Amino acid sequence: LARQLNRPPAVTLLLGCRDVARAERLFPIARQPPAQEEPELEGTARDSSAPAPLPKVRIVRLELLDLDSVQNFTDEAHDFLRGGGVGLRLLVNNAGIMRPPPGSSASGMDATWQTNFLAPFLLTELLARRRATDRVKHVVRVVQVSSRLERRSALSEELLAEVARGEPGTNPYADSKRALMLWTSVRAQSFAFRSSAFVHCATPGVVDSDLGRYAMSPWLW
């Protein structure tokens, strides 16, 4: 997805990545040193007030299982989306996991629930609050990536109470994706009026990704 978004020459990207080294290998231009200054021509003056050009791709560490990391990235995203010229501003919450190894986040939340719901929930809510506080008027569009498997969810208030107690349920992937969609539908109007943020959910269908690496036997994967 990031590679496709990066194709138009006028696009600049801010990538929040857990594995920064891997992202830099995929986007080597993001870590290239700044070009050397060209020598001044005789009789010309350099405009020292001109801003330096922004890198086309900037990579920032983002660990969704660490809420402090999510909050720090929100500050980066807010500054990034507030800057620049006229054009489309887009935040895509694309990360997701299915049947990861047993474990939980630093906050004690199930890893699937935190990656698929809690982290994008927190990032979007904090970003909307920052935009409302700073009275940012230009529109940003937020896309929450969901899944068709949410149809298998049996999400209920009782299940949410169990998740809060650290019991993720029998189908945390489908349940977390449905929670993401329901929260988006409930909050979309408020985000639009108060923060100029238009929030949507999208289900991309079956795509070639690493999502199923924990859900299938290693010899099949």
LINBELHU-V274185 format. One record per backbone hydrogen bond with DSSP energy under -1.0 kcal/mol. CO is the residue of the C=O (numbers start at 0). NH is the residue of the N-H. E is the energy in kcal/mol with one decimal. If there is no record, write none. Layout:
CO_NH_E + CO_NH_E
This chain:
0_4_-2.5 + 1_5_-1.6 + 3_6_-1.2 + 7_10_-1.5 + 12_57_-2.5 + 14_59_-3.1 + 16_61_-2.1 + 18_22_-1.9 + 19_23_-2.4 + 20_24_-1.5 + 21_25_-1.7 + 22_26_-2.2 + 26_29_-2.0 + 27_30_-1.5 + 40_43_-2.1 + 45_47_-1.2 + 46_49_-1.2 + 55_12_-2.8 + 57_14_-3.1 + 59_16_-2.4 + 62_65_-1.9 + 64_105_-1.6 + 65_69_-1.7 + 66_70_-2.2 + 67_71_-2.3 + 68_72_-2.4 + 69_73_-1.9 + 70_74_-1.5 + 71_75_-1.6 + 72_76_-3.1 + 73_77_-2.6 + 74_78_-2.0 + 75_79_-2.3 + 76_80_-2.9 + 77_81_-1.7 + 78_82_-1.1 + 88_140_-2.6 + 90_142_-3.0 + 91_93_-1.2 + 92_144_-2.0 + 102_110_-1.0 + 104_107_-1.7 + 108_104_-3.0 + 109_113_-2.6 + 110_114_-2.4 + 111_115_-2.6 + 112_116_-2.0 + 112_117_-2.2 + 113_118_-3.0 + 116_120_-2.6 + 117_121_-2.8 + 118_122_-2.8 + 119_123_-2.3 + 120_124_-2.5 + 121_125_-2.7 + 122_126_-2.3 + 123_127_-2.5 + 124_128_-2.1 + 125_129_-2.4 + 126_130_-2.4 + 127_131_-2.2 + 128_132_-2.5 + 129_133_-2.4 + 130_135_-2.3 + 139_197_-2.4 + 140_90_-2.8 + 141_199_-2.9 + 142_92_-2.6 + 143_201_-2.3 + 146_149_-1.5 + 147_150_-1.9 + 148_151_-2.0 + 149_152_-1.8 + 155_159_-2.3 + 156_160_-2.1 + 157_161_-1.8 + 158_162_-2.4 + 159_163_-2.2 + 161_166_-2.9 + 162_165_-1.8 + 170_174_-2.4 + 171_175_-2.5 + 172_176_-2.0 + 173_177_-2.2 + 174_178_-2.4 + 175_179_-1.9 + 176_180_-1.9 + 177_181_-2.7 + 178_182_-2.6 + 179_183_-2.0 + 180_184_-2.2 + 181_185_-1.9 + 182_186_-2.3 + 183_187_-1.6 + 186_190_-2.5 + 187_191_-2.1 + 188_192_-2.1 + 189_193_-2.6 + 190_194_-2.0 + 190_196_-1.6 + 195_139_-2.1 + 197_141_-2.6 + 199_143_-3.1 + 201_145_-3.2 + 206_208_-1.1 + 209_212_-1.8 + 211_215_-1.1 + 216_219_-1.3 + 216_220_-2.3
